[in-house]
Amino acid sequence: MNFIRGVIGGQPAGAQPSGVETIQKLCDRVASSTLLEDRRDAVRALKSLSKKYRMEVGTQAMEHLIRILQTDRSDSEILGYALDTLYNIICNDEDEEQEDTQRKQDDIGSQFTERFIQEPENVTLLLSLLEEFDFHVRWPGVKLLTALLKCQCTQLQGVILVSPMGVSRLMDLLADSREVIRNDGLLLLQQLTKGNAAIQKIVAFENAFERLLDIMAEEGSSDGGIVVEDCLLLLLTLLKNNSSNQNFFKEGSYIQRMKPWFEVGDDNSGWSAQKVTNLHLMLQLVRVLVSPVNSPGATASCQKTMFQCGLLQQLCTILMATGVPADILTETINTVSEVIRGSQVNQDYFASVNAPSNPPRPAIVVLLMSMVNERQPFVLRCAVLYCFQCFLYKNQKGQSEIVATLLPSTIDANSISAGQLLCGGLFSADSLSNWCAAVALGHALQDNLTQKEQLLRVQLATSLGKPPVSLLQQCTNILSQGSRVQARVGLLMLLCTWMSNCPIAVTHFLHNQDNVPFLTAQISENLGEDERLVQGLCALLLGICIYYNDNSLENYTREKLKQLVEKRIGKENFVEKLGFITKHELYSRAAQKPQPTFSTPEHMLFDHEFTRLVKELEGIITKAVHKSSEEEKKEEEVKKSLEQHDSIVTQYKELIREQDVQLNELKDQVALLTAHQEQMQTTITQQLSQIQQHKDQYNILKLKLGKDGVVSGQAEEAHENGLQLEEFTLLRDELEELRRQHAQLQTQVTEKDTLITSLKTEGLRPVEGSGIASGPTELLKEVEALREQVQNQEVEIANLHSDRQELQRRADTVQVSSAVSVGEAGSVSQVAELESRLSAQTAETHRLQEELRGLSEVKAALEKELASATSTVAILQAEKSRLQQDVSESKKEQDDLLMLLADQDQKILTLKHKLKDLGEMVEDEDDLDARDPSEEDEEEEEDDDE
């Protein structure tokens, strides 16, 4: 610190060092000092000198400052001083009075910027410093990077693009809670994204749209301040001419969030300049999404979304509101124009919008009133013309509605229509109104042959006492009378558009004997520079009369008109005059985009759609004028042959189309049949699987029955009847139960028979006063009657199919009657009741016998199957015994062989011992096993030789 004081103010006045020397000493101090405090003071001093001695500090201290950023990362204060010093070197914030001085300062900044970014590590270092949360580091870093981008944008964009997480670090600035850093971060991103589609995409996919819209909402949207303007500028940079970001903006449902921006109240007076700027940028943002230069698919998708979310309706509300500033109203008209351009749904909605007047008038009529009013601002009239053009673009319904307002059958004298306004403007004293009305009416006829023919019916009343004339004739009359160039150009463009590709209109035009001489006179004259465009348009109109001539007028056939051109004008002169149109300086400007943008009313000469028509017709007319009659005849023949060929091709196309439809139907049938086949195949596979499972279950059941000694025939019979093993068990249990019940019933019947016999032997007598006959004879008659009743009941019971539970219930209900009552009358009643019960039980017994007989048959069948299975088991047992016998015999033979081998080995061993005793060499078995196989082979060969 003492050193700094000595350098700056401690020297005598006569020995005060210069600024360059001071800077040199400070740089040496920064480079050589070991104490952080000394380096910090030296950097602070350099910062104070950097504005006055910008060149000197930048030249001597930049390397030292960069080294400070690299080495002293722990001290935020020295980092802040170093970043501020570099910012002062790169950018000079002081206002310069002279332009040359400012340009010189900019050159200095560009030189130092280029020097700084020569090492990409410096940019990476600066990006890493932006991650520091300390305000004294982050804010100077943001300002320095913004200044660098202003000086060398393209080079720095390339470095940041390849830097890892470079763009992501910068996007984090928008989330900073400190508004100063966030706002300067917006300015930084504006500079970063200029002209670089790759960085624009990265920023967009880093959730930039969401963050920017949130910031705008926090700041008050259109009522916000400069921050909202910065957000809108950044959004425009991200979306303009970037189809990827536009699609991402639409898919992210951000268009819906734009609707609240355009909500205006009833009182629209006193708009601030900032609000006007914000709303103007918001309208431009809408136009970027639906611009005609975008791809048709993307534009149509955005137009649809804007209608569905109510954005178009909100814009139309501003359009019809009162108190809206003129420039906002003009931009709103242009925005609505591009939102409805080429979209049938949006165009239909716009046609239904009414102005809040009494009586209500369509918005189109109100706008046309402004267009033909010469007191309205020029830019507003241009905007209304553009809106009308966009309303009629590819809208044949709208075209027919406009032309219908001119027809005699639809004219309403009590209201002002669009057709009346166009006719009034067409024949107005204001040349600009003439031109706008002519162009607007031409768009009502664009590519619509029907409306061109309908417009020929329009009749105009010129003055009292004179017959009405057609609109076509009135246009030619005004054209021949002479007027300002702008008005004549507008009328000629209307006539060219009207008569192109419409032979009927050409015939009507040629029917007036004065029209062709007027055109030839205009073309053949040598007029001034201003009249050249009119001559070119007259040549174009005459060429249309030649090319689209149907030869219905004898005096003005195609061939006679060509001869007239050749004699009166000359073919070369005619083609030269025709070329005056495309050579005009305003022609190329109008051909660039659909919106009419003119600096002054005098420059308003060409329409965009008309330039397309000229481009299409110029070559065709030139060829038509130069062709001879023979060439035309050949061309007609070729044309006819081509038409025939086209008709044949059309027939083949229809045939191919029909065959294609049939082929598609057959493909659908094949697909259905294939699906059905796959389904059936799946079903068959499942059924085969089930069959295999049933077979496996059957085999398992058969094995179980064979092991347990159960009759296999029963299992086979059960399998044939679809029964399981449990069902056989239940069947046996039920059979035993039926047998038990049958035995009980037999016992009860026997007891009842005994009782009846005892009653007969007692000789029952009638009881006095009972009214019942006495003696055995009457009793038997009563019994016979009861038996008849029992037989009737048996017939009824025979029709019933009761189950085992009902049988059990009936069996349980049969009980022995109570003791015989005293008296003969009671005995007779008891006998009758017993006879009835006896008959019922007899019927039940017969039914049980039938069931028993059926079960017996089943049992017999099962026994038969059991016998069959038993015989099969016997055969298998015999086969098993035979196999076991064969095995035992084989074992016996094997034992015999083993015994023989053992005897043989014993003999060989005995012989070996004898040979050893005799003195012969005998090898052991182990030695023999260890010998080489080749030696064994040699021995075998020797043995063979012997």
WOHU-V219002 format. One record per run of one state. SS is the DSSP state (H for helix, E for strand, C for the rest). FROM is the first residue (numbers start at 1). LEN is the number of residues. Records with the same first field share a line. If there is no record, write none. Layout:
BEGIN
SS=FROM-LEN  FROM-LEN
END
This chain:
BEGIN
C=1-1  9-4  16-3  33-3  51-3  72-4  91-8  117-3  130-5  152-1  163-3  176-3  193-4  206-2  220-1  224-2  240-3  252-4  263-10  290-6  309-2  321-5  341-3  353-1  356-5  372-6  393-3  405-3  411-7  427-4  446-3  456-3  461-8  482-3  500-3  512-1  525-4  548-10  570-1  579-1  584-1  593-8  604-4  627-2  709-3  721-4  763-13  799-5  814-10  918-7  931-2  946-1
H=2-7  13-3  19-14  36-15  54-18  76-15  99-18  120-10  135-17  153-10  166-10  179-14  197-9  208-12  221-3  226-14  243-9  256-7  273-17  296-13  311-10  326-15  344-9  363-9  378-15  396-9  408-3  418-9  431-15  449-7  471-11  485-15  503-9  513-12  529-19  558-12  571-8  580-4  585-8  601-3  608-19  629-80  712-9  725-38  776-23  804-10  824-94  925-6  933-13
E=354-2  361-2  459-2  469-2
END
